[in-house]
Amino acid sequence: MNTQDLKALDRQHIVYSWKAQGQVDPVIIDRAKGIYMWDTDGNRITDFCSGLLNVNIGHSNEHVLDAMRKQMDKLCYVGTMFGTEPKAQLGKMISEVTPGDLNHVFFTNGGAEAVENAIKAARWYTGRHKIYARWRSYHGATSGAITLTGDPRRWPAEPGIPGVVHYFGPYPYRCPFGSTSDEECGERTLEVLKTQIMLDGPETIAAIFLEPIVGTNGIIVPPKNYVQGLRKLCDEHGILMVSDETMAGWGRSGKWFGIDNYDVVPDIITTAKGLTSGYVQLGAMIWSKKIWDHYQTNPFVGGLTYAGHALACATGIANIEVYKNENLIDKSRDNGKYLAGKLKELENKHACVGDTRAQGLWAVIELTSDKKTKAPLGGFNNSEKNIAGQIMKRLIADGLYIFAKWDFMFIAPPLIITKEEIDESVVKLDKVLDWVDTQI
Ligand SMILES: Cc1ncc(COP(=O)(O)O)c(C=O)c1O
């Protein structure tokens, strides 16, 4: 079918995420390999955002495809009451790369379901009902996860589930408490949280959720003193610390998990995305020993038809083998530093770039209309000027896919990318920023 007809078919039948359907105008992708995708007209597009920041090992990796084919020939799925070799093996392999004693895995289909189950697990474990989640966060689109979400995607879903309380996390570039250094921002933000918890009743709080590094709200990297202080605060009050590693996990931040950047061990990890790099869907909620021990005698009242899907687990195993065999965690850290340097050059050159932040191969360019005052350019939750939309359109026409919204340009290539390939894409970013400069 030609592209025109395919597009017409798509627009007749397919409901897209987050948008008024009349605004949807998708590029139709035909195939993908490594860091590249090709559309149905044969145009090559660099996937500089790894799909939705999940295709961490790159597209169509032969080792993973082979493992999937072998598993398909043997067994795709059995009821969740049965054990399978891929499920048990993947549980072990996950526990070998998670921090501390996080060795016990409940499989889900994605990140939001992992978060839903972590909310339940934390409430039943502590016997408390309140769940803390930070402003400027995203935890998924199901009813509990979207209630935790601290951005405008939550608004239409309100009032959401009861018992969710939002807190401010550190945002050093725009510190809500007026500090002038990362460390001071960490300290002040933690002091405010301590006061909030004192006033709210620590013995009513089951868990504090955090994205260890904030993802779709701007790749906000919290200072170390903050994350370590948060761990202490949780310990003091018997509150569980839940690290949502849906996006931060699997090498994206230059470590296996985002929380590893802080030498902190959370009580529960939720994850998905890079666990299978999107080859099939799989998520996980991972428990530390104390949670595991509690549920030896107390039922965990959660279940999903596809929990521990054999094909998905075999895909997860093959992914972890690729991360290890191809040294992708180290590559993310090293090439991430290289990328960060390139982005700093763009920051110094362009009037429209207020800040650039990177941790591993996970970066953002934050736009501004005034470097001194840090005034927004597109604006928070504002599509009036549609700067982000125009950036994405211009880049796609130039063969580069990144995700952009508000004043954020997200950059998160597959971890297999080389320095030369980073350079090629940075040239295109430089060019589009020349245009953004004219929009101030
Ligand atoms: C931190 C975080 N949590 C949860 C989710 C939701 O994951 P999923 O879309 O797989 O349900 C996302 C998705 O982007 C995420 O970034």
The ligand as a MOL file (V3000), in Angstrom:
LIG
                    3D

  0  0  0     0  0            999 V3000
M  V30 BEGIN CTAB
M  V30 COUNTS 16 16 0 0 0
M  V30 BEGIN ATOM
M  V30 1 C 8.8790 7.2620 35.1120 0
M  V30 2 C 7.7750 6.5780 34.3740 0
M  V30 3 N 6.8980 5.8150 35.0540 0
M  V30 4 C 5.8860 5.1680 34.4360 0
M  V30 5 C 5.7020 5.2760 33.0790 0
M  V30 6 C 4.5650 4.5640 32.4120 0
M  V30 7 O 5.0330 3.4490 31.7520 0
M  V30 8 P 4.0920 2.7170 30.6620 0
M  V30 9 O 3.8190 3.6970 29.5990 0
M  V30 10 O 4.9270 1.5360 30.2360 0
M  V30 11 O 2.8700 2.2940 31.3910 0
M  V30 12 C 6.5790 6.0730 32.3150 0
M  V30 13 C 6.4000 6.2200 30.8660 0
M  V30 14 O 6.9870 7.0340 30.2020 0
M  V30 15 C 7.6460 6.7370 32.9860 0
M  V30 16 O 8.5040 7.5200 32.3130 0
M  V30 END ATOM
M  V30 BEGIN BOND
M  V30 1 1 1 2
M  V30 2 1 2 3
M  V30 3 2 2 15
M  V30 4 2 3 4
M  V30 5 1 4 5
M  V30 6 1 5 6
M  V30 7 2 5 12
M  V30 8 1 6 7
M  V30 9 1 7 8
M  V30 10 2 8 9
M  V30 11 1 8 10
M  V30 12 1 8 11
M  V30 13 1 12 13
M  V30 14 1 12 15
M  V30 15 2 13 14
M  V30 16 1 15 16
M  V30 END BOND
M  V30 END CTAB
M  END
